[in-house]
Amino acid sequence: MRRFERKRAIFANKDALRESYQPDSIEERDEEIEAYMDALQPVVDGWEPNNVFLYGNTGVGKTAVTEYLLSLLQDDVEEYDDVDLSVVSLNCKPLSSSYQVAVELVNELRPDGGEISTTGYPQQTVFNKLYEELDEVGGTILLVLDEIDAIGDRDELLYELPRARSKGDLEDAKVGIIGISNDFKFRDQLDPRVQDTLCERELQFPPYNAQELTNILSSRAEIALREDTYDEAVVRLCAALAAKDRGSARQALDLLLLAAEQAENGDDDRVSERHVEAARHELERERVEEGIRQLTQHGHLALLAVVSIAAEGDTPGRSRAIYDRYLDICDGYGVDSLAQRSVHNHLSDLRMLGILTARENRSGSRGNFYSYELDVPLESALTALEDELDMQQRFSDLRTVATMNEVR
């Protein structure tokens, strides 16, 4: 008797709903593609490439459009003998400084066995090694730095690289940077000199609306799911839920994928709206748990401060009130507290993770301040935090308070 047997009742090509799937064309991004192609035009013309900065929420097509257009560009420039194009892509998420990015680029360009150590060199020495490797490649080189905001304010490389050719550090290579960020505020945090070079051409990718997501999902569903196993109501619900949340195509595709998996695992013949709702709760729980796992102890405590205020039905909470609650929590558990600015940074991280929403309040002579509230169900945040913090009695008390205030 076989323990594993194929299930092919729902899926025709399951991979078509995964992030790694490369469609033949990109839908609902015509304006962005046209502007992007215009920014890349100097490569085809044989000139120095533009530096391009893309920003927008996760899942709105920045990386997908980049990979799609650069693949087309590499194919098309083969017709021109005077254009020698290389593309080097690096995800900066695990990195935190210009030094680390430069080391990773050097090692990406060097052959196996020739990598340099990630520590021990002066920063300028690493930059010089990078220039040597780029000149060794020569021609036009596009450096794609995805999640570039991970390097924070240690952005020296983003200033030095675009100027390297004019300074004589590069002789045979014409380098362009394509920076991709999920953080709309990252550009404003850059050194003004970096803004002038890195953000030579800026492209914003707005969230998808429900109709755009419906169109994207419909075309993928035709490939991924067997005929007569779903209807447009399921597609529209996935699109509507994703549009209401973050406008993310990735989220919409994940919803449809998980809903179809649940239908297949339950031996159902069709994907229903019931499966979509179950998938939404599952993905929401996973997102909260994954985000909270990434936090430091003080990130957990900052979130706990917001959660405790939310349980009382008193959010959005002003940053000052959240900080006061955070101080009480630290004091109650014998933890040395951080300064208010550091806690604000933790709250900003929680906003980036989609766990909190924030809005800036402008109050004239009283100054500006931020207010925060949960962007996930209170119970999901409580459950995820309870797994990370040994504070069972506090969480029991918070659930009691939330029930009394009828907060969900």
C-alpha positions in Angstrom: 0.0 0.0 0.0 1.4 3.4 -1.0 1.6 6.1 1.7 1.9 8.9 -0.9 -0.5 9.2 -3.9 -0.9 11.9 -6.4 -3.7 14.4 -5.9 -4.8 15.9 -9.2 -8.5 16.7 -8.5 -8.1 20.5 -8.3 -4.7 21.6 -9.7 -3.6 21.4 -13.3 -0.3 23.4 -12.8 0.1 24.3 -9.1 3.3 26.1 -9.8 1.5 28.8 -11.7 0.3 30.2 -8.3 3.8 30.3 -6.8 6.1 33.2 -6.4 8.8 31.5 -8.6 6.5 31.3 -11.6 7.4 33.5 -14.5 4.4 34.5 -16.6 4.9 35.2 -20.3 3.7 38.7 -19.8 3.1 41.1 -16.9 -0.5 42.3 -16.4 -1.9 45.5 -15.0 1.5 47.3 -15.0 1.5 48.9 -18.5 2.3 52.4 -17.4 5.0 51.3 -15.0 6.6 49.1 -17.7 6.6 51.9 -20.2 8.3 54.3 -17.8 10.7 51.6 -16.8 11.6 50.9 -20.4 12.3 54.6 -20.9 14.6 54.6 -17.9 16.5 51.6 -19.4 16.7 53.0 -22.9 20.3 54.4 -22.5 21.6 50.8 -22.1 20.3 49.9 -25.6 21.7 53.2 -27.0 25.1 52.4 -25.6 25.3 55.2 -23.1 25.8 55.1 -19.4 22.8 53.6 -17.7 20.4 55.5 -15.5 20.2 54.8 -11.8 16.6 53.7 -11.1 14.8 53.7 -7.8 11.6 51.7 -7.5 9.3 51.7 -4.4 6.0 50.3 -3.5 4.4 47.8 -1.1 5.4 44.1 -1.1 3.7 42.1 -3.9 2.9 45.0 -6.2 5.2 43.8 -9.1 8.4 45.7 -8.6 10.7 42.7 -8.6 8.6 40.8 -11.2 8.6 43.7 -13.6 12.3 44.1 -13.1 13.1 40.5 -13.8 10.8 40.5 -16.8 12.2 43.7 -18.4 15.8 42.9 -17.7 15.4 39.5 -19.4 13.9 41.2 -22.4 16.7 43.8 -22.4 19.5 41.1 -22.2 17.9 39.4 -25.2 17.4 42.5 -27.3 20.9 44.1 -26.8 22.5 41.0 -28.3 21.6 42.5 -31.7 24.1 45.4 -31.0 27.8 44.6 -31.1 28.7 47.7 -29.1 26.6 46.8 -26.1 27.9 44.2 -23.6 25.4 43.9 -20.8 25.7 42.1 -17.5 23.1 42.0 -14.7 24.0 41.3 -11.1 21.1 40.8 -8.6 21.4 40.9 -4.8 18.7 40.8 -2.2 19.8 43.1 0.6 17.4 41.9 3.3 20.0 39.9 5.3 22.4 42.8 5.0 22.6 46.0 7.1 25.3 48.3 5.7 27.1 49.4 2.6 30.1 47.3 3.7 28.1 44.1 3.7 26.5 44.9 0.4 29.9 45.6 -1.2 31.3 42.3 0.2 28.4 40.3 -1.2 28.8 42.0 -4.6 32.5 41.2 -4.7 31.8 37.6 -3.9 29.0 37.4 -6.4 31.4 38.6 -9.1 34.3 36.4 -8.2 34.6 32.7 -9.2 33.9 30.0 -6.6 36.8 29.8 -4.2 37.8 33.4 -4.7 35.5 35.0 -2.2 36.7 37.5 0.4 35.9 37.4 4.1 32.8 39.2 5.3 34.9 41.0 8.0 38.5 42.3 8.5 38.8 44.8 5.7 38.6 48.6 5.8 35.4 49.7 4.0 37.3 51.6 1.3 39.4 48.5 0.6 36.2 46.5 -0.1 35.0 49.3 -2.3 38.2 49.2 -4.3 38.0 45.4 -4.7 34.4 45.9 -6.0 35.6 48.4 -8.6 38.3 45.9 -9.7 35.8 43.2 -10.2 33.4 45.5 -12.0 36.1 46.6 -14.4 37.1 43.0 -14.9 33.6 42.3 -16.2 33.5 45.5 -18.2 30.8 46.9 -20.4 27.4 47.9 -19.0 26.6 46.4 -15.6 23.2 46.8 -13.9 23.3 46.1 -10.2 19.8 45.2 -8.9 19.6 45.7 -5.2 16.3 44.4 -4.0 15.1 45.4 -0.5 17.7 48.1 -0.6 16.2 49.8 2.5 17.7 47.0 4.6 21.0 48.9 4.7 19.4 51.8 6.6 21.4 55.0 6.9 24.8 53.3 6.2 24.5 54.2 2.6 28.0 55.2 1.6 28.1 52.7 -1.3 25.0 54.3 -2.8 26.9 57.5 -3.0 30.2 56.2 -4.1 29.2 53.7 -6.9 27.4 56.2 -9.2 30.4 58.6 -8.9 33.1 55.9 -9.4 33.4 56.4 -13.1 33.8 60.1 -13.0 36.4 59.8 -10.1 38.4 57.3 -12.2 37.7 54.3 -9.9 36.1 52.6 -12.9 37.6 52.6 -16.4 36.0 49.8 -18.3 32.6 49.4 -16.6 29.5 51.6 -16.9 27.5 50.8 -13.8 23.8 51.5 -13.1 22.0 50.8 -9.9 18.4 49.6 -9.7 17.3 50.0 -6.1 14.0 48.3 -5.1 12.4 49.2 -1.8 9.2 48.4 0.1 9.6 51.4 2.3 8.2 54.6 0.9 10.1 56.7 3.4 13.5 55.1 2.7 14.3 57.7 0.0 13.7 60.6 2.4 16.1 59.0 4.9 19.0 58.9 2.4 21.8 61.4 2.3 20.7 64.2 0.0 23.7 63.5 -2.2 22.6 59.9 -2.5 19.1 61.0 -3.5 20.5 63.0 -6.3 22.3 60.0 -7.8 20.5 56.9 -6.8 17.1 58.4 -7.5 17.9 59.7 -10.9 14.8 58.0 -12.3 12.0 57.1 -9.8 9.2 54.7 -10.4 6.3 54.2 -7.9 4.3 51.0 -8.0 0.9 51.6 -6.4 -1.1 48.8 -4.8 -3.4 46.9 -7.1 -7.1 47.5 -6.9 -9.7 44.7 -6.8 -10.3 44.7 -10.5 -6.6 44.5 -11.4 -6.1 41.7 -9.0 -9.1 39.9 -10.4 -7.6 40.1 -13.9 -4.3 38.8 -12.7 -5.8 35.9 -10.7 -8.1 34.9 -13.5 -5.3 34.4 -16.0 -3.2 32.4 -13.4 -6.2 30.4 -12.4 -6.8 29.3 -16.0 -3.3 27.7 -15.9 -3.2 26.5 -12.3 -6.7 25.0 -11.7 -8.6 22.4 -13.6 -11.7 23.4 -15.4 -14.9 23.3 -13.4 -13.1 23.3 -10.1 -13.7 27.0 -9.3 -15.8 29.9 -10.4 -15.2 33.6 -10.8 -16.8 34.3 -7.4 -13.8 32.6 -5.7 -11.3 34.6 -7.8 -13.2 37.9 -7.0 -13.2 37.1 -3.3 -9.4 36.5 -3.2 -8.9 39.7 -5.2 -11.2 41.7 -3.0 -9.6 40.5 0.3 -6.1 41.2 -1.0 -7.1 44.6 -2.4 -8.7 45.6 0.9 -5.5 44.6 2.8 -2.4 45.6 1.0 -3.2 45.5 -2.7 -0.7 42.7 -3.2 -0.8 40.2 -6.1 1.4 37.9 -4.0 -1.2 37.9 -1.2 -4.0 37.2 -3.7 -2.2 34.3 -5.3 -1.3 32.9 -1.9 -5.0 33.0 -0.9 -6.1 31.2 -4.1 -3.3 28.6 -3.7 -4.1 27.8 -0.1 -7.8 27.8 -0.7 -7.3 25.3 -3.5 -5.0 23.2 -1.3 -7.6 23.0 1.4 -10.3 22.0 -1.1 -8.1 19.2 -2.5 -6.9 18.0 0.9 -10.6 17.9 2.0 -11.5 15.8 -1.0 -13.8 18.5 -2.3 -14.4 18.7 -6.0 -14.5 22.5 -6.1 -12.9 25.5 -4.5 -15.5 27.5 -2.6 -15.7 30.8 -0.8 -15.6 28.8 2.4 -12.1 27.6 1.5 -11.0 31.2 0.7 -12.1 32.4 4.2 -10.3 29.5 5.9 -7.2 30.3 3.8 -7.4 34.0 4.8 -7.4 33.1 8.5 -4.5 30.7 8.0 -2.3 33.3 6.1 -3.1 36.0 8.6 -2.0 33.8 11.4 1.2 32.9 9.6 2.0 36.5 8.7 1.6 37.6 12.3 3.7 34.7 13.7 6.5 35.2 11.1 6.6 38.9 11.7 6.7 38.5 15.5 9.4 35.9 15.3 11.7 38.5 13.6 11.4 40.9 16.5 13.9 41.5 19.3 12.8 41.4 22.9 12.0 45.1 22.9 10.1 44.7 19.6 7.9 42.2 21.4 7.5 44.5 24.4 6.6 47.5 22.1 4.0 45.4 20.4 2.7 44.1 23.7 2.2 47.8 24.7 0.0 48.4 21.7 -1.8 45.1 22.2 -2.6 45.9 25.8 -4.0 49.3 24.8 -6.0 47.6 22.0 -7.5 45.2 24.5 -8.9 48.2 26.4 -10.5 49.4 23.1 -8.4 52.5 23.2 -6.6 52.5 19.9 -5.3 54.2 17.8 -2.8 55.0 20.6 -0.5 58.0 20.5 3.1 57.2 20.5 3.6 58.8 23.9 0.8 56.7 25.5 2.3 53.6 23.9 5.7 54.4 25.3 4.3 55.0 28.7 2.7 51.6 28.6 5.9 50.1 27.3 7.8 51.6 30.4 5.2 50.0 32.7 5.6 46.6 31.0 9.4 46.8 31.3 9.2 47.9 34.9 6.8 45.0 35.7 9.1 42.4 34.3 12.4 43.8 35.4 13.7 44.7 31.9 15.8 47.8 31.2 13.8 50.1 29.0 14.9 51.8 25.8 14.7 55.5 24.9 11.4 56.7 23.3 13.1 57.1 19.9 14.3 53.5 19.9 10.8 52.3 20.7 9.5 54.5 17.9 11.9 52.6 15.6 10.4 49.3 16.8 6.9 50.6 16.1 8.0 51.5 12.6 9.4 48.0 12.0 6.0 46.6 13.1 4.3 48.9 10.6 6.6 47.6 7.9 5.8 44.0 8.8 2.0 44.8 8.3 1.3 44.2 12.0 0.6 47.9 12.8 -0.8 50.8 10.9 0.3 54.3 11.7 -0.8 57.8 10.8 0.9 61.1 11.4 -1.2 63.6 13.2 -0.4 67.3 12.6 -1.6 69.4 15.5 -0.1 72.8 14.7 1.6 74.4 17.7 1.5 71.2 19.7 3.7 69.5 17.2 3.3 66.4 15.1 2.8 62.9 16.6 2.1 59.4 15.4 -0.7 57.1 16.4 -0.7 53.4 16.0 -3.2 50.5 16.0 -3.2 46.8 15.2 -3.6 45.9 11.5 -4.2 42.2 12.5 -6.9 40.6 14.7 -6.1 41.1 18.4 -6.3 37.4 19.1 -3.7 36.6 16.4 -1.3 39.1 18.0 -2.0 37.8 21.5 -1.4 34.1 20.4 1.8 34.9 18.6 3.2 37.0 21.4 2.2 34.4 24.0 4.5 31.9 22.2 7.4 34.3 22.4 7.0 35.8 25.9 6.7 33.9 29.2 3.9 36.1 30.5 0.9 33.7 30.7 -0.9 35.6 33.4 -0.6 38.9 31.6 -2.1 37.4 28.4 -4.9 35.8 30.4 -5.7 39.2 31.9 -5.5 40.9 28.5 -8.0 38.4 27.0 -10.4 39.1 29.9 -10.1 42.8 29.3 -10.6 42.4 25.6 -13.8 40.3 26.2 -15.1 43.0 28.6 -14.5 45.6 26.0 -15.8 43.4 23.2 -12.5 43.9 21.2 -11.9 41.4 18.4 
